[in-house]
Amino acid sequence: MTELLIVTYNIDVFYNYLLKIADPAKYSFIYKSPEDITDNEDILNLYSIILFDVKIENFYKITDVVRLVNPNAKLMMIGQEFSFEERIQALKNKFHYIDISKPEEFYSEVFDKMIDNDVRIIFDNPRQNWFNFTINSVMDFSNEISELIAYLGKNTLLSEDELFQIQFVLRELQDNAIEHAHKFDELKKVKVSSVIMSDCIVIKVEDEGMGFDVSSLIDPLEELEKNIKTRIADGKRPGGLGIAMARRVMDSVTFNEKGNTVIMVKFFDVKKKEQNEEN
């Protein structure tokens, strides 16, 4: 049985939730306060998996100490209703995170894989305006990336409607990769890069699939109702509109020859930007 160390003052907040997502036959929970581990660093070497309550004081200072003492431990962050800033900060610091405001069913399906196979979201920010994400093929992860990129685009001239449309398109394209290219194999990865430039946002989505012939695609939006009924009859998820919507929402949509990478561009209203700068 694997022991999970939980560092928190609020045991009751997490206990019932963790019981629902982590098999009690496989995991047991040990709770310690932040003082317990900082006053006795030797205890940290006893655990390979440590979950930290995001609300504890000096969170990153404490976790930096833990990483120095036990660099091989898998560190996870647990809390509820993470803000976008908290999510970005967590990913920048290479944390897995568990948001207990999400339905238990989501984490119960991937918890073992997060522990055993490092199923997660990886964030790399080489420049201030250039963001790289890599996710395992989990649809809730694709939703997370879509939300994060829409959030990162809020400082541009894109309207709320445009950001929502880009968010929808990006999720559809990732879900297409997960469903069709990866066949729901959670160990396969989707890479999403976004560059915010002075006059546009560029987004690239790449999967590990065999690719496909883009020219053979039929536009499902032309017969939307028929397409929905066909997908339901075939046992497929609602959707399948990613590429068709991308071609309507974005100013440029370009696939590589193999068909497993797409680059999309959305231009800003530069004239509007110039008017704002003059004012």
Phi, psi and omega in degrees: 000137181268129177269130177254123177271126179248120181258109185194162169263345189245072183303315186298332182296324187255337192302305183297323179295314181296325178298330183277335183258340182245123183301115182296344176281344183250331184234146169236156186245131175242125182253134176224152174275163176304323179295324180303319185272330180282332178278342181220078186296338180299333182295334184294331181285355180275348188233137178264346180228122182230127178253133182244134172291122185296340184273357180292148182292143180058042186309304186288331176295317180292316182291332174296320177296317180299318181294328177289319183286317183227077186295343182269354181289144174272119183257135180230151180249136180230137181186196179220142178052058177300135172286165177299321180298319179293322179295313180299315180298319179298313181293321178299328181267013173061043175260139158291152171219146180239119181259109186285000172278348175281154177301141181300332184301326182297304183289331179297333179280334185241359186301311179302321182287327175297321181284309189277321188244008177060038173292124188190182170252130177247134182238130177230126183238079185293333177224167183299326185248016184232119187236130177240128177237145172230129180234149165286162189283072177236124188295329177293332175292322179295323176296320180298315181296318180299318178295318183294319180290323175298320178296315180295338179273001184292339180273007178264185178273007178291139178283168177300320179297317180294319178296320178297318180296318178296319178300315180297313181299315183296320178295317180300317181294320177293317179295325175300316180297316181296316184283310190267315183282321185256352180053038178063023175282105188292346178277345175278152191238148173249132178252131179234123177240144178222131177239124178259113183253182185292334184233004182195168170242132180246132181231132177240134177237126182228134177240177183260014183282180181283349183085180181202167179276104184297327183293343182273357184292140173259136181286108183290342182286341179288330175226067190300311183299318179296319180297317180298314180297320180296317180294319178296318179296328179275001179075023181265161179292156171298144180128227183075020186254005191305306185292318180298317179291321179301318181293337177271324186275317186271158179277337179212134177226116184231128177258151171285171185298323182290329180090018178246009176221134178231138175243127182239144180231134173234120180274148176273166174278090185295324179299320178296321178298316181296322178296319179296321180292324178293325180281000000 
